[in-house]
Amino acid sequence: MPVAFQNLTYVVRSHADRNAKVTLISAATGYFRPGQMTALMGASGSGKTTLLDVLAGRKTVGETSGSIRFGGEAPSPMFLRRYTGYVEQFDTLIEMLTPAEMLLYTAELKCPVSEPLEGKRARVDTLIEALGLNGCRNTRIGSPLVKGISGGQAKRTNVGLALITSPRVLFLDEPTTGLDSTTANEVMATVRSLTKTGITICSTIHSPTQKCLNMFGMVLLLLGGRIVYFGEQGGAMVEYFAPKAHLLTEPVDDMLGNQAEWIVDLTTQANKEGRAEEFAGLYQASSLCQQAASSTQALASKGSNISPHTLAALSTQRGTVTSVWHAVAVMLKYRTKGNLLSPAWVGARIAGQIVMAALAMLLFHGIGQNFAQTNLINISAILFIWGAIPLFNASSYIPSLYLERPLYYRERSDGLYRPITYICSRLFDEVVLTVVVTAVFSVSVWFVLKLQGQFTVFWLSNLATNILGVEFAYLSAGLGSTLDVANAMLPAYGASLMFTAGFFLRKPAIPVYLRWYTYINPVRYAWGASMINQFAGTNTELFPDQEILHYFELSGSCWAYIGYQMCFVVVLFLATWVVTAYVKHAKR
Ligand SMILES: Nc1ncnc2c1ncn2[C@@H]1O[C@H](COP(=O)(O)OP(=O)(O)OP(=O)(O)O)[C@@H](O)[C@H]1O
């Protein structure tokens, strides 16, 4: 499928002055042919990634004008998802999966459900073979801290993710970033081998080695968002630029056989000298530009071989090809087991609980059956701690939730799932663990402290507080513009709840202008449920003629308090969903 773009201009609101607009791509005309690899080159900041993103339909801000045709068709978002693949500059992989699992997981979410699993496995096997991943197909991907596959293998796995639906056009953004030159050449050789299938490939590349540059058929060179060269790679490019080198005030080093470095040096120097416009003008006036314009026109007006029925379906289809239920099932299949078996994942979630339960049992053992007046505040205190502190347990893993954002954004852009799918499957993992852990610790604490009332109330109240903490962790990780902001939210909210729950300061003593907050305070309801469970019907007096529940203004059924807690669980779930769906920190 050829890609042709004419007079493509991209304008965005300036970072520096919100009232001004800047043109990042100016009147770009060019094309990418099937079975050919085109390099988007240029000095740093020249607009390579911007042009790639505009062509791939990945821009979320700014205005694009001009025309883009894929096989003669103006692409809809679903068309782009169906026929193109995009490899991001930085790898976004799931560390606990193997490359084979990562590819199959993506295939199950990206390919139609009607395609049998065997067909998807066959796609994975073909890609593993083509990308040279056989040696590591069953090795854990790992992370910078837990070594897994190598950087080159991770990059090739990332390329595989973009290829899983057999796209006709592949975009790559700086695929050699972070790789040594040998590995970079290997990765690019693998990518180049894909052109045999007839796929159209366009890749931004910053400073390629000569060997790497030789793999490309065409080069599109940008300077200040303008095309300064679009033509064949190799001798033609050198011939074009050689007479222009003398225009520079500061001469660049001799080529010494390294065209790639020479071209980058020359254009960077031209940029430094403010000659972007001059070089763009020279290209505009060249015969190369005329040839490019007529070839682009021919490719843009060439009819596509996609049936009208498919085109109509693609223009109306929703953002994903699988249903929410299917996607949730796939997420559970690949990610839940890995999470629940990961010591790091589980450890971060239960460490706080272990410490809290151990301290409660060591310090407060047996106090639940001692209704002596001097002990009542001790009981109230441990029930308060048990109702409030779990809210903070989730803060320990907010950083890991925050750091997962790039993966989530990439998978959303690739159309793997919807926000509700992500949030349901992730919270499912958390809730499964929370149910088990709170049951174990609640039983231990309940019996060691010899608490009174119904165990179920004590446990459910603790479970609800823990789930609220988890939900708030996801909410703050989604809301925080930076990791520090996300980290600060949960402690700040938790502290506000503790101060106004009515234990440190009784409800009547809370100033009227803040008393409303006690009604929307889940900690008060968690503590209240346990207090009523412990003291209801005992007529225990904290002071003469002052029954303890009356003193703290806790009344009614403990089940009603648990009901209120559950309402908070639902409200926070909805808030987390909305934030996950609509708050986007990554604008591109
Ligand atoms: N909103 C904006 N306001 C002003 N300048 C912007 C804005 N957005 C992007 N830019 C600038 O646009 C230019 C193009 O950015 P782009 O990321 O496309 O460059 P690049 O060629 O891919 O660079 P690199 O090789 O360093 O990744 C950069 O100079 C960038 O600072």
The ligand as an ORCA input file, in Angstrom:
! r2SCAN-3c Opt
* xyz 0 1
  N       3.761     23.064     20.907
  C       4.972     23.342     20.443
  N       5.421     24.617     20.431
  C       6.636     24.920     19.947
  N       7.492     24.015     19.448
  C       7.106     22.729     19.442
  C       5.833     22.324     19.930
  N       5.727     20.981     19.797
  C       6.885     20.575     19.233
  N       7.713     21.604     19.030
  C       9.040     21.584     18.393
  O       8.895     20.948     17.138
  C      10.131     20.398     16.746
  C       9.931     19.054     16.112
  O       9.848     18.048     17.085
  P      10.091     16.531     16.707
  O       9.958     15.715     17.953
  O       9.211     16.167     15.577
  O      11.594     16.572     16.232
  P      12.545     15.388     15.820
  O      13.139     15.762     14.525
  O      11.848     14.068     15.886
  O      13.644     15.507     16.961
  P      14.537     14.394     17.700
  O      15.404     13.770     16.672
  O      15.337     15.191     18.668
  O      13.590     13.441     18.345
  C      11.015     20.434     17.966
  O      11.946     21.486     17.820
  C      10.066     20.730     19.096
  O      10.680     21.453     20.125
*
